[in-house]
C-alpha cells in the first residue's frame, strides 16, 4: 500500500502553468487513491502539496494580471 507514496517536484519547480496543472492533476489522482485506501496521513500530506501548487498557480495568474 505504501508504493504510491512519493514526493513530487516542489511547486516552485513547475515552470509553467501547464506544468503546475499537471502536478495538480497528479495530486488529485493520488488523493483519490489515498481516500480509497483510507490513508488519512497520506491525504493530509497531499492536501499540503495541493495547497502549495495551487498557491503557485494563483501567484502566476495574479502576476499576469498586473502585466497587462
Secondary structure, DSSP 8 states (H G I E B T S, - for coil): -GGG------GGG--SHHHHHHHHHHHHHHHHHHHHTT-HHHHHHHHHHHHHHHHHHHHHHHHHHHT-
